[in-house]
């Protein structure tokens, strides 16, 4: 079981090599960060044969709170890139929305309060905004990893919006924020 955030192509190479040796491989990256891992609340995004997923389900149930079988080999990796790209895009947008509010006279804490209660604001975006407002950029999902995942997503077929978000995180790496939490793009 490969749980890293890797390219679907790498997963296919690994699965092909394993298959020649009679070994089944699942790509099973996780959605969640340190708090979810510590609470046993990670979601496994699994690609691979359904019978292999079923056989390892008890282990996955011990390790996390949710198992999403995305489809055949490589689909877990694709879904992980989709999840990380969506989250990074929300964080980048939230950073700019908070700046817009501040320029218009709405403080960060008040903007967070107002936005959090609206249906357009996801729980993930609300959590990231809370970290931005408090200035807490302790590494949970480091900028350098976000930029890497966005590079993979763009190379895999993501469009100009994801590429623009990737550039924003790339600028954060260049600015010395590589090891800070992705919310540190607020400082740019």
N, C-alpha and C positions, 0 to 999 in steps of 0.2 A: 504494500500500500504506500503510494507516494503522496505525501501531504503538503508538499511545497507548492508555491505559486510559480509554475513553470509554463513553458509554451506547450500548446497541444502537440506540436511537432515532436518535441522532446518526449512527451508521453507516448506517442506512437512508436518512436524509436525504442524506448524502454520496453513497451509491451511486446513489440515484435521480437526483441532479443530474448525476453523472458519466455515467450511462447515457444521458441525453438528449444527451450530447455524444460518444457512442460510446466512452467510456472505461470499462474494467473496473476495479473497486475490490475490494481484499481488505482485510478487517479482520484484522490480524495482530499483536496485542499479544504481548509476550513474557513468559515465566515465567522468573524468575531475577533476580539483582541484579548489583551491580558485580563481585563475584568471577567469576560465571558469564559476564558480558559480556567481561571481560578475558581469560578462558580460551576464548572462543568456544563456550561451553556453554549458551547460551540455548535455550529451547524456544519456537518460534513457535506460537501458538494461532490458527489461521487460519479465517476465515469467508469464503465466497465460492464462486463457480463452480469446480467441480473442474478444468475445462480451464485456467482461469486459474491455479489453484494449481499445476498440472502445468507450465505454461509458465514460472513463476517459481521452481520448485523448485531449479534450480541456484544461484540467487542466495541463496535461503534456506539451502541447504546450506553455502554459504560463510560465512554470517553466524551460524549457530547449529548446535547439535548435534541438534536434533529438530524435526520439523514435525508438528503435530497438526492435521489438517483436521477441524474440528468440525462442518462442514456449511455451509449457505448463508449469505449475507451476514448479519452480525449475530451469528452463532454464536460467532465468535472473541471478540467483545466479551463475550458472556454467559459463555463459559468463563473468560475472564480475571477477571471479577468473582467467579465461583465459586472460582477458585484463590486470589485475594487474600482473599476472605472466609474461606475455610478456613484459610489461613495465619494471618490476624489472630486468628481464634478460637483456634487452637492457641497462639499467643503469649500471648494474654490468659489462657488456662487455665494455661499453664506458669507465668506470673507468680504466679498464685494458688496453684498447687501448690507452688512453691518456698517461698512464704510459709508455707503449711501445714506443710511439712517443718521450716522454721526454728523455727516456734512449738512444734513437737513435738520439737525437739532434733536434727534432722538438718540439718547445714550445707548451704549451697548447693552446694559442690563435691561433697560426698558424695551429695546428692540427685541431682545430675546424673549421677554415676557409676552410681548404682543404677537410675535411670530409663532411661538410655541403652541399657542392655542388655535392656530388656524390649520385647516385641512391640507394646505399646500406644503406644510413643513413636516418632513419625516422625523421620526424619533432619532434616527442617526444624525440628521442635520441639526436637530435641536441639541443633541449631546455634543457635537463638534462646536456649535456656537457657544455653548456654555463654557467649554474649555478656552475658546478664543476670548470671550469676555473676561474670564478670570485670569487670562495670561498663562494658563497651565499648558505648557508644551512639552511636558515630560514624555519621552518616547513610548508610544504605544504602537503606532504604525509610522515608522520613520519616513521622512520625506524621500530619502534615497530609494526606499523600497516602493513607494508610491510611484515615483518617476519611472522606475524599472517596469512595474506592472503596466503603467500607461504606455510605455514603449512597446511592450508585448501586445497590448490591446490595439494600438494603432497599426502595428505590423500585421496583426491578424485580421484587419479589415475595419477597424474603427475609423471614423471620419474626422472632419475638420474640427468639430467641437472637442473631441477627445484629444486631438493633437494640440489644440490651444491650451487645454488643461495640462497636458504633458509639458508644454513649454513653460507654463507657470510654475510647475513643480521643479522643472529643470533650472529655472532662474533661482528658485529657493536653494537648490543644491549649490549653485555657483555663489550664492550669497552667504554660504557657510552654515546653512540650516539642515544639512544632509541627515544628521542624526537626531534632529528634533522631531516631535510629533508633526503629522501632516497639518495640524491646525496652525503651525508656525508660519504658514504662508500669509497669515493675517499681518505679520510684521513687514511684509514687502510693500 
